């Protein structure tokens, strides 16, 4: 009987988990995760305002994924890779180190952004503490400023205002409209709803970032603006300005671009590193790094198998715009925006999640 391929998936966030799930029926998979389960980087607004609802759908223990039953998960972080020997070194959460050999390595370590997406090794208590502390910080503030114009900022402003209608919530963004990487009609659709809810909208405000500030904490201000407006303050200032840093410190510099993202070809292979692939927010596929949101987990799994002798590879085609949910589940309904700006609504989310997500996307999730 021939040996099954040995595939290491470095990083078990949103994209890494799906990649491992797609590879598991065809290879012996080892996953490396700094977290005790899938702790999603999605839906920041819901995570801040209604953490128990967020936890139900976006914090899932690895033992609940049926397709990962035969996958070995190492709780720790990758510290180095030897592409000639095809091995990685892992520092486990208990402090021990080990080497793992691979036939194929998929780099899916993602990127850090604010306090909600970090590479820190955490256990269940750490994750729970972070959720509770940030929620309590927002809950206790009478006024909240959200700085940034992307989906994380827009979602945060909406969910905070929806959960606590008596709070003063203001959204400051540098362009004339928010969501600059989505189709323009997405913000045209959402803006009247924000105004009706009483959220203050402040276009044309570009914040001055204090030297050394990494935007990984909630502050009180004041916030200065390089665009000339007077300083503003609030009891809680949430920074969601897209200060993204790839989690690639362990990867040799010759495989990285100038910003530290992993260089890949059209097939998500890392040039010059045989058997190595990258997918998700760590991969320099295109300016928007759309492999994180275009279900490229299926494509990279297909290409790994093709390069190991099963099937034919397929090119990754980047999306021109971002798409998906913006404000998350509201009143048990999920509105999703497509790349062309049109939206559709999934009703009865509680009832449909087990079918649309647990079965269709994750191929089975235990209760």
Beta strands, then each sheet from edge to edge (+ up, - down):
strand 1: 5-10
strand 2: 27-33
strand 3: 37-39
strand 4: 59-61
strand 5: 72-82
strand 6: 87-92
strand 7: 97-101
strand 8: 104-107
strand 9: 111-112
strand 10: 143-147
strand 11: 168-172
strand 12: 200-202
strand 13: 219-223
strand 14: 232-239
strand 15: 245-246
strand 16: 276-278
strand 17: 324-325
strand 18: 334-337
strand 19: 343-346
sheet 1: 7+ 6- 5+ 2+ 1+ 8+ 16+
sheet 2: 3+ 4-
sheet 3: 9+ 15-
sheet 4: 12+ 11+ 10+ 14+ 13-
sheet 5: 17+ 18- 19+
end
